[in-house]
Amino acid sequence: MDFKTFYQNQVRPKLMKELNIKNPLAVPKVEKIVLNVGAGEAVNNKGVLEKIQEQISIIAGQKAIITKARKSVSAFKIRKGIPIGVKVTLRGERMYHFLEKLIKIVIPRIRDFRGINIKSLDKGGNLNLGFSEQTIFPEIDFDKIDKIRGLQVTIVTNAKDKEKAKKLFQFLGIPFYG
């Protein structure tokens, strides 16, 4: 059973009962997942963004785009418009595939994992996860990476508040503490 079917057949009915929602369209759901890597070193080394883009594309299963600086920051030698990071937005089937991989494979591979801090949920019901290295994803070949980099994953939901989002993520299988 794929993860979308799991959500529709098992998670959504549980959420409707738990949150006392009558309309199935009002049940909280995941809308998109955004993977983001900021690369400050790209100011000095232009080739680093292509390597990051390749790695993020492998992780996400979809081509990543290079983002540009929105404003100049003189302390970091950043000018408006220069390439500074890489991001990819996942929706639909790819989003559910990535979410399943994240919950069942990646999160259990985190060293000394005790759960995700409840403070990772913002007041809008979105979950923000920061990974200190991209090597915890199984697609990344450790011998082919040039440098260990951090990665941010934002899971955007249509939940209106933190409690509904927490229930959604718990039913999907994400453990919380705090």
VMD Tcl script that builds the backbone (N, CA, C; Angstrom):
set m [mol new atoms 534]
animate dup $m
set s [atomselect $m all]
$s set {name element resname resid chain x y z} {
  {N N MET 1 A 0.847 -1.181 0.000}
  {CA C MET 1 A 0.000 0.000 0.000}
  {C C MET 1 A 0.889 1.240 0.000}
  {N N ASP 2 A 0.630 2.132 -0.933}
  {CA C ASP 2 A 1.424 3.356 -0.945}
  {C C ASP 2 A 0.921 4.303 0.151}
  {N N PHE 3 A 1.710 5.343 0.386}
  {CA C PHE 3 A 1.469 6.225 1.524}
  {C C PHE 3 A 0.216 7.082 1.341}
  {N N LYS 4 A -0.103 7.439 0.110}
  {CA C LYS 4 A -1.310 8.229 -0.141}
  {C C LYS 4 A -2.545 7.415 0.215}
  {N N THR 5 A -2.557 6.152 -0.186}
  {CA C THR 5 A -3.668 5.262 0.143}
  {C C THR 5 A -3.751 5.055 1.652}
  {N N PHE 6 A -2.586 4.919 2.304}
  {CA C PHE 6 A -2.534 4.788 3.764}
  {C C PHE 6 A -3.182 6.002 4.424}
  {N N TYR 7 A -2.858 7.201 3.924}
  {CA C TYR 7 A -3.448 8.424 4.480}
  {C C TYR 7 A -4.964 8.428 4.277}
  {N N GLN 8 A -5.414 8.137 3.057}
  {CA C GLN 8 A -6.838 8.239 2.743}
  {C C GLN 8 A -7.679 7.182 3.459}
  {N N ASN 9 A -7.151 5.954 3.584}
  {CA C ASN 9 A -7.946 4.856 4.140}
  {C C ASN 9 A -7.814 4.690 5.645}
  {N N GLN 10 A -6.689 5.106 6.230}
  {CA C GLN 10 A -6.489 4.870 7.657}
  {C C GLN 10 A -6.339 6.154 8.471}
  {N N VAL 11 A -5.499 7.080 8.015}
  {CA C VAL 11 A -5.223 8.290 8.795}
  {C C VAL 11 A -6.423 9.246 8.780}
  {N N ARG 12 A -6.985 9.517 7.606}
  {CA C ARG 12 A -8.089 10.475 7.504}
  {C C ARG 12 A -9.302 10.066 8.351}
  {N N PRO 13 A -9.759 8.791 8.294}
  {CA C PRO 13 A -10.894 8.419 9.166}
  {C C PRO 13 A -10.584 8.573 10.659}
  {N N LYS 14 A -9.345 8.241 11.070}
  {CA C LYS 14 A -8.954 8.420 12.478}
  {C C LYS 14 A -8.992 9.893 12.866}
  {N N LEU 15 A -8.479 10.750 11.986}
  {CA C LEU 15 A -8.478 12.190 12.260}
  {C C LEU 15 A -9.902 12.742 12.332}
  {N N MET 16 A -10.782 12.279 11.445}
  {CA C MET 16 A -12.173 12.741 11.459}
  {C C MET 16 A -12.834 12.400 12.796}
  {N N LYS 17 A -12.566 11.196 13.291}
  {CA C LYS 17 A -13.151 10.768 14.554}
  {C C LYS 17 A -12.520 11.517 15.727}
  {N N GLU 18 A -11.191 11.600 15.737}
  {CA C GLU 18 A -10.451 12.213 16.841}
  {C C GLU 18 A -10.740 13.714 16.969}
  {N N LEU 19 A -10.783 14.414 15.839}
  {CA C LEU 19 A -10.965 15.866 15.859}
  {C C LEU 19 A -12.434 16.274 15.694}
  {N N ASN 20 A -13.315 15.271 15.580}
  {CA C ASN 20 A -14.753 15.501 15.442}
  {C C ASN 20 A -15.061 16.386 14.233}
  {N N ILE 21 A -14.551 15.975 13.061}
  {CA C ILE 21 A -14.771 16.699 11.820}
  {C C ILE 21 A -15.724 15.884 10.953}
  {N N LYS 22 A -16.767 16.531 10.453}
  {CA C LYS 22 A -17.758 15.832 9.634}
  {C C LYS 22 A -17.373 15.795 8.154}
  {N N ASN 23 A -16.825 16.892 7.652}
  {CA C ASN 23 A -16.484 17.012 6.235}
  {C C ASN 23 A -15.086 16.444 5.971}
  {N N PRO 24 A -14.949 15.432 5.098}
  {CA C PRO 24 A -13.630 14.848 4.830}
  {C C PRO 24 A -12.645 15.845 4.208}
  {N N LEU 25 A -13.160 16.894 3.553}
  {CA C LEU 25 A -12.270 17.881 2.949}
  {C C LEU 25 A -11.694 18.843 3.984}
  {N N ALA 26 A -12.266 18.869 5.185}
  {CA C ALA 26 A -11.769 19.753 6.242}
  {C C ALA 26 A -10.694 19.076 7.093}
  {N N VAL 27 A -10.411 17.812 6.825}
  {CA C VAL 27 A -9.404 17.075 7.599}
  {C C VAL 27 A -8.009 17.583 7.226}
  {N N PRO 28 A -7.133 17.791 8.223}
  {CA C PRO 28 A -5.766 18.245 7.921}
  {C C PRO 28 A -5.034 17.255 7.018}
  {N N LYS 29 A -4.257 17.801 6.075}
  {CA C LYS 29 A -3.467 16.957 5.186}
  {C C LYS 29 A -2.176 17.682 4.825}
  {N N VAL 30 A -1.232 16.913 4.336}
  {CA C VAL 30 A 0.035 17.476 3.892}
  {C C VAL 30 A -0.179 18.053 2.493}
  {N N GLU 31 A 0.210 19.321 2.308}
  {CA C GLU 31 A 0.016 19.961 1.011}
  {C C GLU 31 A 1.267 19.939 0.151}
  {N N LYS 32 A 2.425 20.178 0.774}
  {CA C LYS 32 A 3.680 20.142 0.018}
  {C C LYS 32 A 4.837 19.942 0.974}
  {N N ILE 33 A 5.971 19.523 0.419}
  {CA C ILE 33 A 7.212 19.379 1.179}
  {C C ILE 33 A 8.284 20.163 0.444}
  {N N VAL 34 A 8.999 21.012 1.185}
  {CA C VAL 34 A 10.051 21.832 0.594}
  {C C VAL 34 A 11.386 21.417 1.203}
  {N N LEU 35 A 12.348 21.057 0.341}
  {CA C LEU 35 A 13.710 20.753 0.777}
  {C C LEU 35 A 14.579 21.948 0.412}
  {N N ASN 36 A 15.419 22.401 1.338}
  {CA C ASN 36 A 16.195 23.610 1.131}
  {C C ASN 36 A 17.609 23.432 1.671}
  {N N VAL 37 A 18.587 23.882 0.894}
  {CA C VAL 37 A 19.981 23.905 1.339}
  {C C VAL 37 A 20.527 25.291 1.034}
  {N N GLY 38 A 20.970 25.983 2.069}
  {CA C GLY 38 A 21.619 27.270 1.883}
  {C C GLY 38 A 23.112 27.044 1.770}
  {N N ALA 39 A 23.749 27.678 0.807}
  {CA C ALA 39 A 25.182 27.461 0.576}
  {C C ALA 39 A 25.899 28.801 0.542}
  {N N GLY 40 A 26.339 29.271 1.700}
  {CA C GLY 40 A 27.077 30.519 1.769}
  {C C GLY 40 A 28.412 30.445 1.067}
  {N N GLU 41 A 28.964 29.228 0.980}
  {CA C GLU 41 A 30.263 29.051 0.319}
  {C C GLU 41 A 30.176 29.248 -1.195}
  {N N ALA 42 A 28.948 29.324 -1.732}
  {CA C ALA 42 A 28.766 29.518 -3.172}
  {C C ALA 42 A 29.238 30.899 -3.627}
  {N N VAL 43 A 29.412 31.820 -2.676}
  {CA C VAL 43 A 29.917 33.151 -3.020}
  {C C VAL 43 A 31.324 33.041 -3.589}
  {N N ASN 44 A 32.139 32.174 -2.993}
  {CA C ASN 44 A 33.527 32.006 -3.427}
  {C C ASN 44 A 33.706 30.894 -4.447}
  {N N ASN 45 A 32.899 29.848 -4.357}
  {CA C ASN 45 A 33.067 28.673 -5.203}
  {C C ASN 45 A 31.773 28.430 -5.992}
  {N N LYS 46 A 31.796 28.742 -7.269}
  {CA C LYS 46 A 30.576 28.659 -8.084}
  {C C LYS 46 A 30.138 27.218 -8.373}
  {N N GLY 47 A 31.058 26.270 -8.419}
  {CA C GLY 47 A 30.731 24.889 -8.773}
  {C C GLY 47 A 30.018 24.126 -7.681}
  {N N VAL 48 A 29.997 24.673 -6.463}
  {CA C VAL 48 A 29.422 23.956 -5.341}
  {C C VAL 48 A 27.897 23.825 -5.471}
  {N N LEU 49 A 27.245 24.800 -6.075}
  {CA C LEU 49 A 25.783 24.740 -6.209}
  {C C LEU 49 A 25.327 23.618 -7.130}
  {N N GLU 50 A 26.105 23.335 -8.181}
  {CA C GLU 50 A 25.736 22.231 -9.075}
  {C C GLU 50 A 25.817 20.897 -8.339}
  {N N LYS 51 A 26.825 20.736 -7.478}
  {CA C LYS 51 A 26.949 19.487 -6.697}
  {C C LYS 51 A 25.785 19.346 -5.718}
  {N N ILE 52 A 25.438 20.456 -5.044}
  {CA C ILE 52 A 24.312 20.426 -4.109}
  {C C ILE 52 A 23.019 20.138 -4.867}
  {N N GLN 53 A 22.847 20.779 -6.018}
  {CA C GLN 53 A 21.641 20.591 -6.826}
  {C C GLN 53 A 21.501 19.128 -7.240}
  {N N GLU 54 A 22.599 18.516 -7.619}
  {CA C GLU 54 A 22.583 17.103 -8.023}
  {C C GLU 54 A 22.177 16.213 -6.848}
  {N N GLN 55 A 22.754 16.479 -5.657}
  {CA C GLN 55 A 22.440 15.665 -4.478}
  {C C GLN 55 A 20.984 15.824 -4.047}
  {N N ILE 56 A 20.488 17.057 -4.025}
  {CA C ILE 56 A 19.097 17.296 -3.621}
  {C C ILE 56 A 18.131 16.680 -4.642}
  {N N SER 57 A 18.484 16.737 -5.916}
  {CA C SER 57 A 17.647 16.120 -6.948}
  {C C SER 57 A 17.577 14.611 -6.761}
  {N N ILE 58 A 18.685 14.001 -6.372}
  {CA C ILE 58 A 18.701 12.556 -6.107}
  {C C ILE 58 A 17.830 12.233 -4.894}
  {N N ILE 59 A 17.943 13.027 -3.838}
  {CA C ILE 59 A 17.162 12.801 -2.614}
  {C C ILE 59 A 15.663 12.946 -2.886}
  {N N ALA 60 A 15.292 14.005 -3.616}
  {CA C ALA 60 A 13.879 14.330 -3.811}
  {C C ALA 60 A 13.229 13.548 -4.957}
  {N N GLY 61 A 14.024 13.111 -5.921}
  {CA C GLY 61 A 13.453 12.453 -7.090}
  {C C GLY 61 A 12.867 13.447 -8.074}
  {N N GLN 62 A 13.289 14.690 -7.973}
  {CA C GLN 62 A 12.791 15.766 -8.827}
  {C C GLN 62 A 13.895 16.815 -8.917}
  {N N LYS 63 A 14.017 17.473 -10.075}
  {CA C LYS 63 A 15.105 18.435 -10.272}
  {C C LYS 63 A 14.953 19.635 -9.344}
  {N N ALA 64 A 16.035 19.969 -8.662}
  {CA C ALA 64 A 16.050 21.108 -7.754}
  {C C ALA 64 A 16.416 22.379 -8.517}
  {N N ILE 65 A 16.002 23.530 -7.965}
  {CA C ILE 65 A 16.342 24.802 -8.596}
  {C C ILE 65 A 17.337 25.560 -7.720}
  {N N ILE 66 A 18.136 26.394 -8.369}
  {CA C ILE 66 A 19.089 27.234 -7.651}
  {C C ILE 66 A 18.385 28.540 -7.304}
  {N N THR 67 A 18.446 28.922 -6.019}
  {CA C THR 67 A 17.800 30.159 -5.581}
  {C C THR 67 A 18.822 31.280 -5.513}
  {N N LYS 68 A 18.341 32.499 -5.690}
  {CA C LYS 68 A 19.205 33.670 -5.677}
  {C C LYS 68 A 18.920 34.514 -4.441}
  {N N ALA 69 A 19.915 35.283 -4.021}
  {CA C ALA 69 A 19.762 36.153 -2.852}
  {C C ALA 69 A 18.736 37.235 -3.148}
  {N N ARG 70 A 17.829 37.483 -2.202}
  {CA C ARG 70 A 16.793 38.494 -2.396}
  {C C ARG 70 A 17.286 39.897 -2.079}
  {N N LYS 71 A 18.268 39.985 -1.167}
  {CA C LYS 71 A 18.826 41.304 -0.862}
  {C C LYS 71 A 20.303 41.166 -0.522}
  {N N SER 72 A 21.006 42.261 -0.604}
  {CA C SER 72 A 22.439 42.271 -0.336}
  {C C SER 72 A 22.698 42.292 1.165}
  {N N VAL 73 A 23.722 41.507 1.584}
  {CA C VAL 73 A 24.171 41.513 2.973}
  {C C VAL 73 A 25.685 41.679 2.937}
  {N N SER 74 A 26.143 42.863 3.267}
  {CA C SER 74 A 27.569 43.155 3.116}
  {C C SER 74 A 28.437 42.355 4.083}
  {N N ALA 75 A 27.930 42.025 5.260}
  {CA C ALA 75 A 28.718 41.267 6.236}
  {C C ALA 75 A 29.075 39.874 5.714}
  {N N PHE 76 A 28.219 39.310 4.842}
  {CA C PHE 76 A 28.470 37.985 4.294}
  {C C PHE 76 A 28.943 38.021 2.850}
  {N N LYS 77 A 29.231 39.229 2.333}
  {CA C LYS 77 A 29.683 39.426 0.951}
  {C C LYS 77 A 28.662 38.899 -0.062}
  {N N ILE 78 A 27.389 39.114 0.244}
  {CA C ILE 78 A 26.309 38.643 -0.626}
  {C C ILE 78 A 25.682 39.842 -1.331}
  {N N ARG 79 A 25.562 39.742 -2.626}
  {CA C ARG 79 A 24.902 40.783 -3.421}
  {C C ARG 79 A 23.537 40.263 -3.877}
  {N N LYS 80 A 22.616 41.170 -4.065}
  {CA C LYS 80 A 21.287 40.792 -4.531}
  {C C LYS 80 A 21.395 40.115 -5.901}
  {N N GLY 81 A 20.746 38.948 -6.030}
  {CA C GLY 81 A 20.695 38.266 -7.314}
  {C C GLY 81 A 21.741 37.194 -7.546}
  {N N ILE 82 A 22.729 37.043 -6.638}
  {CA C ILE 82 A 23.717 35.985 -6.868}
  {C C ILE 82 A 23.169 34.646 -6.346}
  {N N PRO 83 A 23.519 33.530 -6.994}
  {CA C PRO 83 A 23.042 32.209 -6.551}
  {C C PRO 83 A 23.570 31.888 -5.152}
  {N N ILE 84 A 22.665 31.465 -4.263}
  {CA C ILE 84 A 23.051 31.277 -2.867}
  {C C ILE 84 A 22.539 29.973 -2.241}
  {N N GLY 85 A 21.591 29.287 -2.897}
  {CA C GLY 85 A 21.044 28.072 -2.306}
  {C C GLY 85 A 20.338 27.209 -3.335}
  {N N VAL 86 A 19.821 26.084 -2.848}
  {CA C VAL 86 A 19.122 25.130 -3.709}
  {C C VAL 86 A 17.852 24.692 -2.989}
  {N N LYS 87 A 16.741 24.620 -3.742}
  {CA C LYS 87 A 15.502 24.137 -3.137}
  {C C LYS 87 A 14.697 23.323 -4.140}
  {N N VAL 88 A 13.811 22.498 -3.588}
  {CA C VAL 88 A 12.882 21.730 -4.411}
  {C C VAL 88 A 11.571 21.616 -3.641}
  {N N THR 89 A 10.454 21.767 -4.350}
  {CA C THR 89 A 9.130 21.649 -3.754}
  {C C THR 89 A 8.460 20.403 -4.313}
  {N N LEU 90 A 8.017 19.535 -3.410}
  {CA C LEU 90 A 7.374 18.282 -3.806}
  {C C LEU 90 A 5.884 18.347 -3.527}
  {N N ARG 91 A 5.091 17.909 -4.501}
  {CA C ARG 91 A 3.647 17.808 -4.335}
  {C C ARG 91 A 3.186 16.482 -4.937}
  {N N GLY 92 A 1.980 16.065 -4.583}
  {CA C GLY 92 A 1.377 14.875 -5.200}
  {C C GLY 92 A 2.083 13.582 -4.836}
  {N N GLU 93 A 2.249 12.706 -5.834}
  {CA C GLU 93 A 2.821 11.380 -5.613}
  {C C GLU 93 A 4.243 11.443 -5.072}
  {N N ARG 94 A 5.064 12.332 -5.621}
  {CA C ARG 94 A 6.449 12.455 -5.144}
  {C C ARG 94 A 6.494 12.885 -3.683}
  {N N MET 95 A 5.567 13.752 -3.296}
  {CA C MET 95 A 5.501 14.211 -1.910}
  {C C MET 95 A 5.204 13.038 -0.976}
  {N N TYR 96 A 4.219 12.223 -1.320}
  {CA C TYR 96 A 3.876 11.078 -0.471}
  {C C TYR 96 A 5.012 10.049 -0.451}
  {N N HIS 97 A 5.654 9.845 -1.584}
  {CA C HIS 97 A 6.786 8.914 -1.629}
  {C C HIS 97 A 7.917 9.408 -0.719}
  {N N PHE 98 A 8.230 10.709 -0.797}
  {CA C PHE 98 A 9.291 11.273 0.044}
  {C C PHE 98 A 8.901 11.216 1.514}
  {N N LEU 99 A 7.648 11.516 1.841}
  {CA C LEU 99 A 7.188 11.484 3.233}
  {C C LEU 99 A 7.300 10.083 3.820}
  {N N GLU 100 A 6.944 9.078 3.029}
  {CA C GLU 100 A 7.076 7.690 3.489}
  {C C GLU 100 A 8.539 7.338 3.745}
  {N N LYS 101 A 9.416 7.743 2.817}
  {CA C LYS 101 A 10.851 7.482 2.981}
  {C C LYS 101 A 11.386 8.198 4.213}
  {N N LEU 102 A 10.941 9.426 4.427}
  {CA C LEU 102 A 11.387 10.213 5.576}
  {C C LEU 102 A 10.994 9.539 6.887}
  {N N ILE 103 A 9.741 9.089 6.981}
  {CA C ILE 103 A 9.233 8.507 8.221}
  {C C ILE 103 A 9.778 7.104 8.468}
  {N N LYS 104 A 9.850 6.279 7.425}
  {CA C LYS 104 A 10.202 4.874 7.621}
  {C C LYS 104 A 11.699 4.576 7.523}
  {N N ILE 105 A 12.456 5.417 6.813}
  {CA C ILE 105 A 13.873 5.106 6.599}
  {C C ILE 105 A 14.802 6.156 7.203}
  {N N VAL 106 A 14.575 7.429 6.877}
  {CA C VAL 106 A 15.524 8.484 7.247}
  {C C VAL 106 A 15.506 8.799 8.734}
  {N N ILE 107 A 14.323 9.056 9.297}
  {CA C ILE 107 A 14.244 9.424 10.719}
  {C C ILE 107 A 14.816 8.325 11.623}
  {N N PRO 108 A 14.546 7.033 11.370}
  {CA C PRO 108 A 15.168 6.002 12.213}
  {C C PRO 108 A 16.700 5.934 12.089}
  {N N ARG 109 A 17.275 6.489 11.011}
  {CA C ARG 109 A 18.727 6.469 10.830}
  {C C ARG 109 A 19.452 7.583 11.585}
  {N N ILE 110 A 18.698 8.512 12.163}
  {CA C ILE 110 A 19.320 9.617 12.898}
  {C C ILE 110 A 19.955 9.059 14.172}
  {N N ARG 111 A 21.210 9.443 14.402}
  {CA C ARG 111 A 21.926 8.978 15.584}
  {C C ARG 111 A 21.301 9.528 16.863}
  {N N ASP 112 A 21.177 8.698 17.890}
  {CA C ASP 112 A 20.636 9.073 19.202}
  {C C ASP 112 A 19.251 9.706 19.083}
  {N N PHE 113 A 18.413 9.157 18.231}
  {CA C PHE 113 A 17.090 9.734 17.988}
  {C C PHE 113 A 16.132 9.359 19.102}
  {N N ARG 114 A 15.486 10.361 19.688}
  {CA C ARG 114 A 14.507 10.131 20.745}
  {C C ARG 114 A 13.128 10.666 20.380}
  {N N GLY 115 A 13.013 11.229 19.203}
  {CA C GLY 115 A 11.757 11.826 18.764}
  {C C GLY 115 A 12.024 13.213 18.222}
  {N N ILE 116 A 11.028 13.783 17.584}
  {CA C ILE 116 A 11.144 15.137 17.045}
  {C C ILE 116 A 10.575 16.100 18.071}
  {N N ASN 117 A 11.297 17.166 18.327}
  {CA C ASN 117 A 10.871 18.159 19.302}
  {C C ASN 117 A 9.555 18.791 18.854}
  {N N ILE 118 A 8.628 18.929 19.793}
  {CA C ILE 118 A 7.322 19.511 19.490}
  {C C ILE 118 A 7.468 20.966 19.044}
  {N N LYS 119 A 8.578 21.598 19.385}
  {CA C LYS 119 A 8.829 22.995 18.981}
  {C C LYS 119 A 9.124 23.104 17.483}
  {N N SER 120 A 9.326 21.969 16.819}
  {CA C SER 120 A 9.528 21.979 15.371}
  {C C SER 120 A 8.235 22.292 14.616}
  {N N LEU 121 A 7.107 22.179 15.305}
  {CA C LEU 121 A 5.809 22.537 14.716}
  {C C LEU 121 A 5.580 24.025 14.931}
  {N N ASP 122 A 5.303 24.770 13.858}
  {CA C ASP 122 A 5.014 26.188 14.037}
  {C C ASP 122 A 3.514 26.389 14.274}
  {N N LYS 123 A 3.104 27.613 14.586}
  {CA C LYS 123 A 1.709 27.871 14.941}
  {C C LYS 123 A 0.751 27.675 13.763}
  {N N GLY 124 A 1.279 27.671 12.545}
  {CA C GLY 124 A 0.448 27.420 11.367}
  {C C GLY 124 A 0.261 25.948 11.056}
  {N N GLY 125 A 0.904 25.071 11.838}
  {CA C GLY 125 A 0.749 23.635 11.640}
  {C C GLY 125 A 1.754 23.012 10.693}
  {N N ASN 126 A 2.855 23.707 10.415}
  {CA C ASN 126 A 3.891 23.176 9.526}
  {C C ASN 126 A 5.035 22.604 10.355}
  {N N LEU 127 A 5.626 21.521 9.862}
  {CA C LEU 127 A 6.723 20.863 10.558}
  {C C LEU 127 A 8.036 21.210 9.879}
  {N N ASN 128 A 8.985 21.758 10.644}
  {CA C ASN 128 A 10.294 22.142 10.123}
  {C C ASN 128 A 11.353 21.238 10.728}
  {N N LEU 129 A 12.048 20.489 9.875}
  {CA C LEU 129 A 13.084 19.569 10.324}
  {C C LEU 129 A 14.422 20.001 9.742}
  {N N GLY 130 A 15.429 20.044 10.580}
  {CA C GLY 130 A 16.768 20.351 10.103}
  {C C GLY 130 A 17.655 19.123 10.268}
  {N N PHE 131 A 18.318 18.722 9.202}
  {CA C PHE 131 A 19.241 17.593 9.254}
  {C C PHE 131 A 20.654 18.132 9.120}
  {N N SER 132 A 21.552 17.676 9.969}
  {CA C SER 132 A 22.919 18.201 9.969}
  {C C SER 132 A 23.760 17.623 8.836}
  {N N GLU 133 A 23.323 16.526 8.252}
  {CA C GLU 133 A 24.078 15.958 7.126}
  {C C GLU 133 A 23.134 15.279 6.141}
  {N N GLN 134 A 23.512 15.348 4.873}
  {CA C GLN 134 A 22.664 14.770 3.824}
  {C C GLN 134 A 22.903 13.272 3.670}
  {N N THR 135 A 23.886 12.724 4.358}
  {CA C THR 135 A 24.234 11.309 4.190}
  {C C THR 135 A 23.253 10.355 4.860}
  {N N ILE 136 A 22.303 10.874 5.673}
  {CA C ILE 136 A 21.321 9.970 6.278}
  {C C ILE 136 A 20.274 9.511 5.269}
  {N N PHE 137 A 20.233 10.161 4.108}
  {CA C PHE 137 A 19.340 9.697 3.049}
  {C C PHE 137 A 20.008 8.547 2.307}
  {N N PRO 138 A 19.288 7.437 2.083}
  {CA C PRO 138 A 19.911 6.240 1.523}
  {C C PRO 138 A 20.401 6.390 0.082}
  {N N GLU 139 A 19.880 7.367 -0.674}
  {CA C GLU 139 A 20.281 7.524 -2.075}
  {C C GLU 139 A 21.668 8.132 -2.228}
  {N N ILE 140 A 22.144 8.822 -1.209}
  {CA C ILE 140 A 23.428 9.520 -1.305}
  {C C ILE 140 A 24.561 8.528 -1.091}
  {N N ASP 141 A 25.444 8.452 -2.086}
  {CA C ASP 141 A 26.627 7.608 -1.994}
  {C C ASP 141 A 27.712 8.378 -1.240}
  {N N PHE 142 A 28.135 7.839 -0.106}
  {CA C PHE 142 A 29.078 8.544 0.770}
  {C C PHE 142 A 30.394 8.869 0.072}
  {N N ASP 143 A 30.815 8.026 -0.873}
  {CA C ASP 143 A 32.089 8.238 -1.568}
  {C C ASP 143 A 32.014 9.385 -2.576}
  {N N LYS 144 A 30.825 9.737 -3.033}
  {CA C LYS 144 A 30.695 10.748 -4.082}
  {C C LYS 144 A 30.443 12.161 -3.568}
  {N N ILE 145 A 30.248 12.332 -2.244}
  {CA C ILE 145 A 29.993 13.679 -1.738}
  {C C ILE 145 A 31.316 14.398 -1.478}
  {N N ASP 146 A 31.312 15.712 -1.740}
  {CA C ASP 146 A 32.520 16.505 -1.541}
  {C C ASP 146 A 32.597 17.074 -0.130}
  {N N LYS 147 A 31.435 17.352 0.478}
  {CA C LYS 147 A 31.387 17.950 1.806}
  {C C LYS 147 A 30.048 17.615 2.440}
  {N N ILE 148 A 30.042 17.426 3.757}
  {CA C ILE 148 A 28.789 17.178 4.467}
  {C C ILE 148 A 28.098 18.516 4.689}
  {N N ARG 149 A 26.834 18.584 4.261}
  {CA C ARG 149 A 26.065 19.825 4.357}
  {C C ARG 149 A 24.744 19.574 5.071}
  {N N GLY 150 A 24.222 20.626 5.663}
  {CA C GLY 150 A 22.923 20.559 6.312}
  {C C GLY 150 A 21.802 20.658 5.291}
  {N N LEU 151 A 20.620 20.294 5.727}
  {CA C LEU 151 A 19.462 20.253 4.845}
  {C C LEU 151 A 18.228 20.557 5.684}
  {N N GLN 152 A 17.357 21.423 5.184}
  {CA C GLN 152 A 16.121 21.716 5.889}
  {C C GLN 152 A 14.944 21.161 5.110}
  {N N VAL 153 A 14.040 20.494 5.832}
  {CA C VAL 153 A 12.828 19.949 5.241}
  {C C VAL 153 A 11.641 20.606 5.938}
  {N N THR 154 A 10.761 21.220 5.156}
  {CA C THR 154 A 9.546 21.827 5.695}
  {C C THR 154 A 8.352 21.076 5.127}
  {N N ILE 155 A 7.530 20.541 6.022}
  {CA C ILE 155 A 6.322 19.834 5.617}
  {C C ILE 155 A 5.150 20.774 5.880}
  {N N VAL 156 A 4.532 21.247 4.809}
  {CA C VAL 156 A 3.459 22.238 4.895}
  {C C VAL 156 A 2.111 21.516 4.901}
  {N N THR 157 A 1.279 21.860 5.892}
  {CA C THR 157 A -0.053 21.264 5.999}
  {C C THR 157 A -1.120 22.344 5.870}
  {N N ASN 158 A -2.373 21.904 5.726}
  {CA C ASN 158 A -3.477 22.862 5.736}
  {C C ASN 158 A -4.143 22.915 7.105}
  {N N ALA 159 A -3.490 22.349 8.125}
  {CA C ALA 159 A -4.016 22.398 9.487}
  {C C ALA 159 A -3.987 23.847 9.974}
  {N N LYS 160 A -5.034 24.239 10.648}
  {CA C LYS 160 A -5.139 25.632 11.085}
  {C C LYS 160 A -4.338 25.911 12.365}
  {N N ASP 161 A -4.099 24.886 13.163}
  {CA C ASP 161 A -3.358 25.112 14.403}
  {C C ASP 161 A -2.400 23.960 14.703}
  {N N LYS 162 A -1.629 24.154 15.749}
  {CA C LYS 162 A -0.566 23.225 16.116}
  {C C LYS 162 A -1.109 21.856 16.548}
  {N N GLU 163 A -2.225 21.847 17.273}
  {CA C GLU 163 A -2.764 20.591 17.800}
  {C C GLU 163 A -3.266 19.665 16.700}
  {N N LYS 164 A -3.952 20.226 15.713}
  {CA C LYS 164 A -4.443 19.407 14.600}
  {C C LYS 164 A -3.271 18.854 13.796}
  {N N ALA 165 A -2.253 19.678 13.593}
  {CA C ALA 165 A -1.074 19.227 12.857}
  {C C ALA 165 A -0.341 18.131 13.630}
  {N N LYS 166 A -0.262 18.277 14.947}
  {CA C LYS 166 A 0.403 17.263 15.775}
  {C C LYS 166 A -0.301 15.914 15.639}
  {N N LYS 167 A -1.629 15.932 15.690}
  {CA C LYS 167 A -2.402 14.686 15.518}
  {C C LYS 167 A -2.145 14.075 14.141}
  {N N LEU 168 A -2.145 14.917 13.106}
  {CA C LEU 168 A -1.885 14.433 11.751}
  {C C LEU 168 A -0.540 13.725 11.676}
  {N N PHE 169 A 0.512 14.377 12.179}
  {CA C PHE 169 A 1.853 13.798 12.097}
  {C C PHE 169 A 1.989 12.553 12.976}
  {N N GLN 170 A 1.314 12.534 14.126}
  {CA C GLN 170 A 1.374 11.334 14.967}
  {C C GLN 170 A 0.698 10.151 14.271}
  {N N PHE 171 A -0.428 10.371 13.626}
  {CA C PHE 171 A -1.113 9.292 12.915}
  {C C PHE 171 A -0.317 8.841 11.692}
  {N N LEU 172 A 0.475 9.758 11.110}
  {CA C LEU 172 A 1.332 9.375 9.988}
  {C C LEU 172 A 2.550 8.568 10.446}
  {N N GLY 173 A 2.875 8.653 11.750}
  {CA C GLY 173 A 3.964 7.844 12.290}
  {C C GLY 173 A 5.190 8.635 12.718}
  {N N ILE 174 A 5.058 9.943 12.907}
  {CA C ILE 174 A 6.198 10.744 13.366}
  {C C ILE 174 A 6.152 10.844 14.887}
  {N N PRO 175 A 7.203 10.391 15.581}
  {CA C PRO 175 A 7.216 10.460 17.047}
  {C C PRO 175 A 7.647 11.852 17.535}
  {N N PHE 176 A 6.939 12.354 18.572}
  {CA C PHE 176 A 7.264 13.666 19.147}
  {C C PHE 176 A 7.686 13.504 20.602}
  {N N TYR 177 A 8.450 14.477 21.074}
  {CA C TYR 177 A 8.719 14.599 22.514}
  {C C TYR 177 A 8.615 16.075 22.874}
  {N N GLY 178 A 8.510 16.342 24.187}
  {CA C GLY 178 A 8.526 17.738 24.657}
  {C C GLY 178 A 7.218 18.332 24.876}
}
mol reanalyze $m
mol bondsrecalc $m
mol representation Tube
mol addrep $m
